[in-house]
Each structure stands twice: as structure tokens, then as C-alpha cells.
Amino acid sequence: MSVSYSAFGELRVSVDGVTTSIGRRRERQVLATLIATRGTAVPAARLATDLWGQDAGPTALGLVQVAVSRLRSLLEPDRPSRGGTRIVSTTAGYLLRAQPDAVDVWAYEDLARRVLDHPLGPEQVVEACTEAEALWSTPYAGVEAPESQAHADRLHELHTDLLAQHARVLLDLDHPDAAVRLLSPVVGEHPYRETLWCLHALAQYRSGRQAGALETMRRLRAALADDLGVDPVAETTALEQQLLHQDHEALTQPLLTGSDALRTDRPRGGPALLVGRDAETARGVELLRQVVDEGRTRFLLVTGEPGIGKSAWLARLTAHAQERGFEVLTGHNHGDDLVPALWPWIEMVRSVLDEAPPEVAEVVRSAVSDEPARTARPMLAFYEAVLALLADRARRRPLLVVLEDLGHADSSTLRLLRHVAEARLQAPVVVALSRRTTEEAGRPVLGALAALSRAGVVRVHLEGLPTEAVAELIGAVAGPHAAELDEHVTRLTGGNPFFVRHYAALLAGRQDLADLDPATLPIPYGVRDVLRERIDQLPEEVVRVLLSASVLGRTVTPELVAALLDLPTEEVLSALDVAAAAGLLVEDEARYSFVHALAVDTAYGQLSAPQRVRLHDRASRLLEEQVGPGPDTVTAIASHALAARDLSSAHRERAATWRARAADAALHRHAWAEALEGWRDVLDLASEQGEAVAHAHHGAATALLHLSRGAEAQRQIEQGIRVAHALRAWDLVVEMVGTQATMAPWSWPAPGADREAFIAAIDDALVHVGPGAQALLLVVRDIDRCATGSGEPRGQDTARALELARDAGDVGLLQVVLVHAITATQDCWPPQRRQALVHELLATGPDEGSLRVGVSFLEGLVAWENRLPEESDAAMEDCARAMRRLGFTRMRMPLAWWRATRARDRDADDATELLDAAVAQHRRAGWSAVEDVVCLAVARREGGRHVVRDLEDCPTPSSAAVAALLAHAVLEAGEPALARRYLESVLPRAEAARLPLAAQCFRLLVLAGTGTEQEVRAALGPVEARRGELVTVENVLDHAGVVEHFLAAGYAAVGDPRAA
């Protein structure tokens, strides 16, 4: 009888050619564990512990035996009533006996080991890799047993190593295209595996795709820098340089004896893991000493799984710091959405604000006070004030800043942390942070970790306690006990102090600990089970108080819990004392806190859904009545109201109202991500398209703009304007049109976009608003025509808007309209007239805030149009300096394009590098016209050398100028027929008369090389009317020279003597 086993994909068994899926979960888990432990017997008790924990209770061993019996019946239907030859019982446990080739995952392992560990010929490697790849699928799909999951992880590592070896051999056999096909689908699944990315880039180079190879290396470098805050290893950098310099000799060396970067990955991460706590404490104390000696700010990050002792370790570090004269400021990240954004920083700065310098205190107080500020300050002003406050405290005595639970921090807290890390503050400050390694790090956390890495953070990783420390901890809680118990608990808990402490609490009070057999104890599957049992042992009235308190989050205020349950405060205090004695709470000055976030989750999880929503509703109303809706409580009120939204339509409306107030508060504190989340909740809760919905769209657009997500902001504005227009809420229309006007040009809709509803709202609003609002609406209508290429006459609305703004006598209004007028008149007013607008704008004295950034940028653009390159470059440098000073990021991308364009003007060595950086930044920012910048990069990178090859992968550009430029690049590459076909496909002849200047000029060049005399003469007419002007593509994307250059080519094509 032949039997085979398949653990790739769904777990299956074949007996004499008949395949059966293992349907029952228990048999599936048992068989998967026996396969995963290949050749090693597994005790029944371990199977029960690994697979079911306490869920099966005292019957666990019996369930294992039943599962084994059923598997034996499947594998050996004719076996005797007891025993078996395939799953055998040994003194050490159950063992699966099978030939290696009868189990697909074993066969795969053997093939992989033969390839990776033994010298084989290239053809043998390819044959073995092909055979292994035919076996491969997701291992142990649908199986959750710990041993099988660990085996699956090992198989994934082998699979990656095997792919790399296969690629090396294919390259050595001169099959680079096959290596590209092998690696292209998998590199994205391993974003930090440098070996695979390097091999992929090398395969691309050897198959004639150097640009693709460089793009692959750029993506790898960006992923390592942006996500991990590290640089590639030296070998990867060397390969990148070889690709840049086309070092063909180095790039064609055999790989099986080649670069380390192509042979094996080096592990990434922090220092070696340490055991115990004395060594870690010594490192922390040494850092305190260095900070005092050096007088500069340092960062320390303590990491580990939940309950490993990070808080206790930071408490010990705090004690050492205080002994050495440090001042300690502590901020808490709650992670439960019940506190406002920036709360840890607000906690800290409020405690020392009264002693701060007056100018610093004013800025900080405006951001953390209960009253909204009269004038919105730039976000950077608050950040710099916090830095000044820290430096001021540290000048008096060294400072320790403690921020716990980095993974629970809101986005704004993390942005401020990044700012502190990047400031390189020259003051004796230690910023100590903690983070759970079991939690997936989102993008904001990864950004903060990268900034900390660049600042030279000292990392301390806490491992589980050794058996000796576990014995000491159990003895302190439970008293003398059998030594075997220490090893048993260490194995089950991994030495996690939180797990051990609660396990010890279960043992406390037993009289038989000296000779207790550990196997007779109920085994905790995880800390939640321990906590559940601890909660169940409490008196009923204590459980009620504890579970209700969990609704309020990690911090427990007795008076609020008493009001929540309508109980006397003394009774609640007594109950909380009992819970603290049971190790579920700890005293926190006048309040209590849950001992661990998992304790909150466990208690909260024992409430039924109806109980939860009603407690949240009551909590929301109590906070509103007792504390009031200040900026520090509005988030909590809104979160509770949101949790209670399903009680009724009235509750849903109340939740929408409070989420809107919380979102407004977040905007006030520059917490853009939190504000966006709040406004989106309001939109989800809205039952009708009223003014609240229009306000929510506007708020979401404002937050998205500050997050540099222009395309999404544009969609929110369009939706909000539709609602406001339908409501005839003209002030709201004007407000949202004003926000639209603040958007950078590339965040406007692409040419050809449907803007009928937007323009209709402006047209109707013009009849109902005053002159100042009319000026704004008119100039925005002109900008929209410019952006979308609608074909409507341009310039008249702008001229009228300027008249209205000048007559109004409002300098602020005039500045806004002038800024927008300069944008609106691009390519329709002469450069000299636009220069006059710039001079008028400068004469109004724009302040040194964000307006100054935009004014400098426009000044640079218009100076370039007027052939004043030195003045243009100087204005752009002013713009960059103002951006750095203010922390203003919204012009970063246009400036990146300007630098790339000017580098190409000068034929600089780094022109291609700056072009690629600008494209990457454009993509990351999520602005519109991405297809345009991709096409531009194809046309301009390396002088358009690969434009014909890359053309088929290019998206269709939305910009007529970019489309014509790309067609000209194809012509220059020696493909006139292809250039003509492409030009006619993207720029129909019927639209030629309405094209912008750059499109007209490049179209003329293409026709000069491919068209008839009649076509060229027709194309010359519109261009001749623009003599003396400079030709630019989309303001900053590309500088193409003067109009006369294009006319000369056209004249030459028709034999006109003016060509000379």
C-alpha cells in the first residue's frame, strides 16, 4: 500500500492513489505537527498544549488519542485494532514514519539542501530548482499549529534562497531573460531582501535594460531608507555604482564565486539579543553618563513583546536618572482614541509651562490651551517651541523624557518625535521610548523609527527571563515550590515576566507546591486565559466594576466609574482595590491604571455587545456633563459617542456632531491624520446631504492638503461643492473654492477633466456674493480653465478679479487674488504683464509665513519667463530657505522639479539622478499628472536614449506639451514614422489650434521632420505669434529654449531663408 502526504496548499493524504483532504481540524492539526517535526517524536501532552491549550480542558489527551486513531484508520484501513506502522507510538511520543519522497515538504527540503549545501553542476542546479518549484505552494495552508507555522517559515526562507541560487545559475548560463522572468514576480514580496533585488537588477542589465536595473536599485534603496531607516550593505552599493558606470567587466563576472551581495543576505536589525536585565540596565546608565559628558541629545529605544518588562525597565532607568540629578518628564500613549492628538507631549509641556520663557510659553500655550487660537500658527512653530522648552529645561539640569508604547502613538505625536530626532538638539537630554515588537508598524511608526535610526538611537531589546529569574519571581509570589515547576513555567511562558507573574498568581495559596507535579496543572494557552481566570475569581461586584471601567480605556478614574454605574465612589474604590490586589490594576496617583493593555482588552472582551454600546453612550454623556467639551476631552466624548452610534438614529446624529468637533480640534493642533479620520467618520454617519456633510468634505480636503495628498483633496472639494451648491449655501461654496485655490497646480484636475458641476457652482455663486468673494471666484474659474484646458477664453475673468480686489481696499484679499492671477494667466498673458503682477504682489509686503513661500516660487517662475535666469534661481533659493524655516512641505515637489530642470539646462552630471528623484517624489505625494512625469522621464532620461524601447510601457500623458515632447524624443531617436503616429494618436489635428505654446512648438518640430510643407506652414503660424518667449513645459517640468529655436527648424523644413 502506497501512502503520500502533501502539506503544500491544503493538507492532503493519498492512499493507493486516492487523495483525501483532512477535513477535521483536530486531525489536520495533529498530522501537520507530525509532518513539521520530521523524525522527532511529539509527546501527547505537547500536542494537546500546542494545539488546544486549555480549550479542551482535562480531556485534551483523550482528544489527541482520538485524532491519532482516526488518522491511523485513514492511513492504514486494514491495521490491527491498536497501534500502527505509519503513526507510531514511542516512549517519547507520536512519530510519523514515511519516506522523504512521500512527503512533499520533506522532498522540497531535501532538494533545497542538495542545491544549497552541495557543489552541483549548473544544469543539475537548474533541474533540481525546476523540480522544487513544481512542488512549491503555500505550506500548511489553513493550519494554525505552532510547529507547522514554524516549519512554514523555514520553508519560505529555503524557497527564497533557492530562487536566488536558481537566478545565479541562470545568469552564469547566460540566460538573463529567464532570470528576469523568475525574479520579477517575487522581489515585491521581499522588499528588503537585497540579494534578490541585486540579482534582479543584474539580470535586467545583462538583458539590455540598464534603466530598469537602475530603477530596481533605486526602489530597493528607497524601501530600506523610508521603511527601515538604513542604507544598503556595501556590496549592494558597489553593484549600484557598477550599474551607474556600466562596468561591464565587473557586471559579467560568474556569480557562484562573485559578490557577497549576490551570494547571501546579511541580517538587518539591531544588536545581538541579550538575556537578563543587568546588562541592559548598564547600557542605559552608560547612556545617561554620556549625555551629561557630551551635552547633546540621545535616544534610547527599548523593545520586546507585551509583558516582557519594558515599563519596569524604564522605571528602573528613571530611578537611576533621578539619582544622578536628572529631571524626568513622562508622556503616555494610550492607543484607545480617547485622548486628543499630541497628548503625550501636551502632558509633558503643560507640567513645566509656567517656568518656560515667555515667548516659548506663548506659542506652546496657544496649541494646548482650551481656547482656539485667533491666528493659526504654522505647525513648525509649535514643534520649535517644544524643542526650545526641552533645551531650556536641560540647561538647568539634565533631562530624561520618557514616551511609552510607541506603537500606540497618534500620527501627530510621531511627527513631533521625528522633528525632535532630526533637530540634533545640543542639550543633555535622553529621550527614552518603548515599543512592542509583536505589533505591526504602520507607516507613521516606520517613519519615526527611521528618524531615530538616523539620530543614532541606542536599542535595548528585552528577551524572556532565564529559568533562575522565573524561579525567583514565582517564589516571591507563591512561596517555596518544586524546582520542576520553574522549567515548566519558563517553557510555557517563554520567560515573559507578565505571563510568569500571572501564572504565579494562579499558584498562590496552594499548599502542595513543594511536591507539585507540573503536568497536573491547567496550562495557560496565553495571557488572556490567565487574565480571564483571574477576573472570574473576583467577587461579582468587583467584576462588574472592572469590566465597566475597561470601557473608559487604560486609565481608570474612580469618580467617573462610580457615575457610570450609579454607585457610591467609596464602593467603587473598594472594588478597584480588590482588582489591584489581584494584579489587574495598579495605583496611579489619585487614579488606577490597568496593569497592561491586554488586561484592558480581556476585560472589555467579556462585556456583551449590548452592554458595551450602552456603557459607551453613558460614558460619553457623563464626560460632557462632568468634564465639559474642552480640547482634551472632546476626542474621548466623540469616541464613546461613535461606539454607541447603533443605538438609534439620534445616537448616530450625536456621534456625527461630536466627531466633527473632535476633527476640528485635531485640525487646530495640526493633527492632520486624526482630523481626516474624524471627518471621514462624519461622512459615514451622515444620514442626509446637509451642511454638516459639506463641512466634513471641506475638513477632509484641508487635512488631505496638509498631508500632501492633493488628488484625494481635490475629490473631497468637488463632492463638498456639489452638496453646498444643492443647498444654495453660497458662503460654503466660496470657502471651498478658496481652499481649492490654495492647492498647488499639480493637484488640480488633469486636462480634459469633467468640471461642469464645479464651474456651475461658481457661476451661480457669483450672483449671490459680494465683490470680494466674486474676485476669488472669478480668478479660480480662470485657473480651472488653465488647468483643464477647457478651451474657454482666458484672462478676462482674472482682469475683472484684479479690478474688484484693488477696489475692495483689502490687502489680504488683493494678495490672494494676485497669487492666483499669476497662476491663471500662465500661457495667456505676455511675460512682461505677468512680471508686473509679481511686482505688485511684492509691493503689498507679503509676510514671512507660508504666503512668502508661494510668492518666491511664482517670482522665480515669472523671472524665468522674462529671461532672467539669475533672478529666477535666486528667488527659488529664497523659496527653499523659507520652506526650511517654516517646515512648509507643500512646495517641496515643484522645487524638486525645478532643480531637475535647471540641472538639465546646465547639462549637469546629476541631471538624471535629480530627474528620477523628482519623479519618485511626485509618485509618493499622490499628485495628479503622474502619467505626465513618467512620460517626461522617458523622454529626457539619458538624453532619450531608450525612449523607443520604453514607449510602449508609457501611460498616455494628460498634458499636450508632454505628449508632443515625447513624440519629438521618438523622432530624435531615429523613428520618424513612429513619432508621427504617436503624435497623431495623442494630439488630434482638430485640437491643434488650442494647444499651449510648448505643445505647439514640439508639434512643429515633429511635423518639420515628418510632415508636408503645407502642414509645417500651418503649424508655423501660431508659433510665430509668440516670438521672443521662452518655452516651458507645465511651468517647471522642462525648459525647452526660446520660440526662435523652434521657428528655425520649421523654416528649414520649408526652405524659408529665415531659418539662418
VODOTI-645889 format. One record per residue (C-alpha): x, y, z. Coordinates in steps of 0.05 Angstrom, whole numbers, plus 5000, padded with zeros to 4 digits. Layout:
<balos>
XYZ;...
</balos>
This chain:
<balos>
500050005000;502950674979;501751295022;503952005007;502852655044;502053365017;502953975062;503754475006;497054815000;491254445033;493553855077;492153205038;493752465041;493951974982;492851234997;493750774937;492451364890;486151604925;487152314952;483452545014;483453235046;483953235121;477453575138;477153545214;481054095248;483953645303;486653115255;489253665209;493053995266;495953345293;498253095225;501253775207;505153785272;507853075260;509953275189;513253915214;517253545268;520153065216;523452475251;522252745321;517252435368;512052915397;509152765466;501552745470;501653275525;505553745480;500653625423;494953805470;498454425495;500654675426;494054545392;488654685443;491454995506;486054995559;480354985509;479754235513;480354225589;482153565622;480053165560;485853435518;489952795519;483752395500;482452855441;489552755417;488751995421;482152035383;485252455328;491151975322;486451385318;482451695262;488851865223;491251145231;484650885204;485451335143;492751155131;492050415147;484950185139;486949455149;491249565211;490149185276;485549485327;491349815364;497850125341;500250285271;506350285227;505650995198;503851385261;507551005314;507551075390;514451115423;516451245494;517851965473;511152075438;507952005369;512251965307;510551975232;514451455193;514951595118;520051605063;522652305047;519852294977;512952105004;512152785039;512353374991;515153875041;520653375061;522353254989;522654004977;527354095037;531953545011;532153844942;533754534970;539154275016;542253884959;542554524917;544854984972;549654545012;553054124958;557154304897;552854144836;553754294762;549654874733;545054404694;543853984757;542154614796;537054834744;533954144742;533454104818;530654814824;525554684770;523354044805;522954414872;518954984841;513954484813;512654254885;512154944916;505755254941;503755595006;505855095060;500754865112;495055295085;489455345136;493555025192;494855415256;499154925296;505455265323;510354735297;507454745227;507655505225;514955505247;516354985193;512755415142;517255995160;523355565149;520655325082;519456045059;526756205076;529155595037;524655794978;527756494976;534856214980;533255714925;530456254880;536856654889;541256054872;536955884812;537756604787;545256584797;545955954755;541356234700;545756854696;552156434694;549056024638;547756684601;540156654607;538757344636;531657384608;529856744643;532657034708;528457664699;522157234689;523956824751;525157424797;520257954773;514157644808;517657534875;522058144891;515958544911;514358014963;521258124995;522258874996;528558855040;531858225013;537858544980;540357904947;534057814905;533758554885;541158564865;540357934824;534158224791;537858864773;543758474746;539158044703;535858674676;542658964659;545058334624;538658314583;539859024558;535359414607;540159864644;534860384660;530559834690;536459584731;537860274759;530460364776;530559694813;536559914855;533260584868;526860244893;530959794939;534860384967;528360784978;524960195013;530860105060;531460845075;524061015081;521660385118;527760175159;532060805162;538260425138;542960435079;544259835034;550259395052;556859575020;556359034967;549559284944;552259994939;558259734899;553559384849;549560024842;555860414825;557859874774;551059954741;551560714741;558460694708;556660094663;562659704689;561359124641;567358714664;565158724736;557858614718;559257984677;563357604728;560956904747;556356944807;557456294843;564256584864;562257314859;560057884904;557557744974;551658194959;549457684907;551157074948;547657175015;543557685053;546458005115;541658035174;538558705187;536558985254;539559195319;544958885362;545158165387;539557975433;541357985507;538957555565;537657835635;536758555657;543458765688;546958845622;541259255593;540959695654;548459815649;547660055577;542160535598;546360815656;552360895609;547961305561;545961765618;553261885634;554962015560;549462525553;551862915613;559062895588;557563075516;551863565527;547663315468;541062965459;540962205452;535461705440;534161025471;529060515447;527259915490;523559365453;520358695467;513858325466;507958545511;509258405584;516758295575;518358845626;519459475584;515659925633;519259625693;525959715658;524360445642;522260545715;529060275736;532460745687;528261325714;530661175784;537961165762;536861825725;533762155786;539561915829;544162275781;540362925784;536162855721;529263185715;524262675687;518362835641;513662265623;508462225568;503561655557;500961395491;494161085504;492460805436;484960785451;482661425414;480061715480;485262265485;486862825435;492662815386;499563005414;497162805483;503962535509;507363185490;501663605518;502263235584;509663385589;509764115567;503864315610;507564075672;513264565661;509865115621;509565615678;517165625683;518365695607;521066325574;515166785557;516066745481;516265985483;510465925532;506066365487;506965905427;506065265466;500165525505;496565715441;496964995417;495064645482;490065135512;482565045514;481365665473;482265665397;487866105373;485966755339;491366655287;493365975262;500865855273;505065415228;505964725255;513464835257;512565405306;509664925358;515064405343;520664915351;517465165415;517564465444;524964405425;526365065459;522564845521;526664195525;533164575516;531165075569;529664525620;536164155603;540364785614;538164765687;539564015697;539863405652;533163175626;530162475615;523962465570;520061805573;514961625519;512060925527;508460485476;510860805411;506260345372;500160675405;502361385388;498061805342;500962075277;501962775304;505762525365;510362135319;511462725273;513763155332;518262585355;521362565285;522463315289;526063245356;530262685328;532263075267;533763715305;540263445336;539063865398;545464065433;542963975504;543663405556;537063045541;535662295538;529162115501;527361405523;521961035485;518760345486;515659935431;512359255426;515658815374;509358405365;505458985334;505959125260;508959815249;504860265205;507960795161;507961355214;511560895263;516560665210;517961395194;519361545267;523860925273;527661145211;528761845241;531061535306;535961085269;538861685233;539662015301;543761425327;538661125373;541160625425;536860005421;535659545481;531858905467;528858525525;528457765520;524757275564;527557145634;532056545645;529655975689;533356245750;529656915746;523056555735;524356145798;525656785837;519257115811;514756505826;517856445895;516557175911;509157095894;507456375911;512956175960;517255535962;515755045906;518354465866;524254625820;520954255762;515554795763;520655335744;522754975680;515554815663;513255545671;519355805633;517855355574;510555525572;511356285581;517856395545;520256745607;515457335595;515057665664;507857865654;505857155637;510156875694;507257355745;500057175729;501756435726;504856515795;498456855819;494556235799;499255825844;498856285903;495455975963;496455245942;499254805997;502554275953;507654705915;513654335944;511953685910;507053915856;507353535790;507154085736;503653625687;497453615732;496554375728;491954715678;496655015626;495355745605;495055805529;496356545533;495857135579;488557265561;486656595590;490556755653;487157425659;480357135647;481356645702;483857185749;477757605733;473057015743;475956905813;473857615835;467357755871;461557905825;461058645845;468558745831;467958415763;462258895745;466359505765;472659245729;469159075664;465459745663;471960115676;475059785614;470360195571;473960825594;480860585569;487360425605;486660975657;481260875709;478261485745;474261235805;469261815805;467661705731;466760955741;462161095800;457861565758;457861065701;454960525746;450960995792;454760725852;457861085912;465161275899;467260905963;464260265937;467860335871;474460485906;473759855947;472459445885;478459755848;482859605908;480858875904;482458865829;489259185844;490758665896;489258135844;494558435798;489758715746;490459455764;495959885792;495260525832;496861145791;496961745839;489661915851;487261415798;488460705776;491060405711;490259725681;496759355691;497359205617;493759375553;492058635546;488558685613;484059235585;482558825523;480958195563;476258555610;472958935552;472158285514;467957985569;462558505560;456858345512;455858805452;449359105481;453059245547;458759585511;454760065469;450460285528;456560395572;459960795517;453661215510;453361355584;460861505587;460162005530;454562385565;457962365633;464462655604;460463205571;456763375635;462263295686;468563505650;466063915591;467763915518;474764205521;480064015470;482863495519;476263135527;472763235460;476462645430;474162185486;466962425482;466962325407;470061625411;464861395462;459261705421;461761365359;461860685395;454560805414;452161025345;448060395330;443260515388;438660965347;438661495293;439162025346;445461695373;448261685302;447062425294;450262565362;456362155342;456962555277;456563215316;461963015365;466562705313;466163365275;468163755338;473863265351;476263335279;476164095286;480264035350;485263595313;485964105257;487264635309;493064225335;495764065265;493963335275;492163235202;491562475201;487062465262;482863035233;482062655167;479762035204;474662445242;471762775181;471162105146;467261845205;462562435199;461362275126;459961545142;454961755196;451262275157;444062095140;442762665092;446663155048;446463755094;451364305112;454863825161;456763385102;459363975062;463464195123;466163475130;468363455058;471764125067;475263905131;477563255099;480363655040;484064125086;487263535123;489063175059;492363805032;496863845093;498463105084;500663255012;495162824983;492663314931;488762864886;484462604944;483563314969;481063524901;475762974902;473363194971;472763914948;468763714887;463963304929;463263854981;461764384929;456363954899;452963904967;453764644982;451264834913;445064404921;443764734988;444965424959;449965535015;453966064977;458766225034;460665485037;461765474962;466366074967;470065765026;471365114988;473265474924;478265864966;481265214992;481564964920;485365594902;490765444954;492464784921;498864714881;497764694805;499263954801;493663784850;488464084803;484663624756;488263384695;486763684626;480163434599;477063304668;469563404676;468864054716;461764224696;459064184768;464864584796;464165144745;456565144752;457265254827;461965844815;457366144762;451266114809;455066364870;457566974832;450467244831;449567184907;456167414938;459668074949;465468374908;471068064949;468267364942;466867504868;474267674858;476367004887;471166614847;472966944781;480466824787;479366104808;474865994747;480566234704;485565774739;480865194727;480665354653;488265374652;488964704688;483764314650;484864614580;477464744572;478465184511;474365754543;477366454534;482266614590;484767244622;478367654624;475967364690;482767484720;482868204698;475968324728;478067974793;484068434799;479669044790;474868804845;480668634892;484069314882;477569684893;476069304957;481869614995;483368955029;490868795025;489968075045;484667964991;489068314939;494967874956;490867234948;487867464882;494767674855;497767004872;492166644836;492367134778;499566964765;497666234763;491466344720;494966754666;500466254650;501066184575;495666704560;498667374584;505467634560;511267514608;512168264619;504968334642;505767754690;512168064716;508268684732;503468264774;509467984813;512068684826;505168904850;504768294896;511668434926;509669154937;503968924983;509268665032;507467925039;509267665109;514667165123;509766595130;507166075081;504966625033;512166835025;513966125001;508866154945;510666864926;518066694919;516466094876;512066494830;517367044828;522366524804;517766244750;515966914721;523267154723;525066554681;519566724631;522667414625;529567124610;532567304678;535766644699;539966934756;533967284788;529966644777;534966204813;535666704870;528066724880;527765954881;533265934934;529266434975;523265974968;527365374992;530165755052;523165985072;520665275067;526165015112;525065565162;517465455166;517364695158;512764815098;512664205054;507364325001;512364654952;517564114960;515563734898;515364334850;522164544876;524863844863;522563914790;525664604785;532464334808;531963754760;530264214702;535864704718;540764134723;538863924652;539564644629;546764624654;547963914629;549963744700;552563044718;546962934767;541363144719;538662434711;539162294785;535262924802;530062754749;528962064778;528462364848;523262864825;519062304792;519461884855;517362464899;511662624852;509161904857;509761894933;505962544940;499962264903;499262884859;495662864793;499262844726;503562254747;502961984676;505962634651;512162604694;513261874677;513062044602;517562644613;522662204648;522561704590;523762274541;529262624580;532962074618;539861974589;538162434531;532261994509;536861414493;531660884509;525361254491;523260784434;524160164477;520360464536;514860804496;510160204497;510360194574;508760944579;501861164600;498261664556;500162354581;494662844600;499063444583;499163634509;506063924518;508963284548;505662874493;508763304438;515563284475;515262524477;513662484402;519662934388;524162494431;522061894388;523662294325;530562464353;531661724367;531161584292;523961334287;520261874246;514361424226;513261214298;513861934322;508562164272;503761604291;504661754365;503562504355;497062404317;494561894367;495362354427;494363034394;488763014343;489363544288;482663844307;485464064374;491964364346;489565094348;488065054423;494764764444;499265124495;505765424469;510364844488;505764344453;505464784391;513064834389;514564084396;508963914348;512364384298;518964014306;515563334294;511963594232;518463914207;521563214207;515562814182;510263274150;508663614086;510464334070;503164534078;502864204148;509264554170;506965234146;500365154182;504064974246;508765574240;503166094245;501266024319;508565964339;510766584301;505866994342;509866824405;516767064383;521467254439;518266794491;521466224529;518365534522;517065154586;513264504598;508064554653;511765134688;517464724718;517564044686;522164234629;525664834598;525764764523;529165404499;526566004461;521066034408;526066244355;529665564361;523265204341;521765704285;528665594255;527264844249;520464984217;523365494168;528865004148;523764464133;520164914082;526365234053;524965914084;531466344085;529566594154;532065924180;539066214180;
</balos>
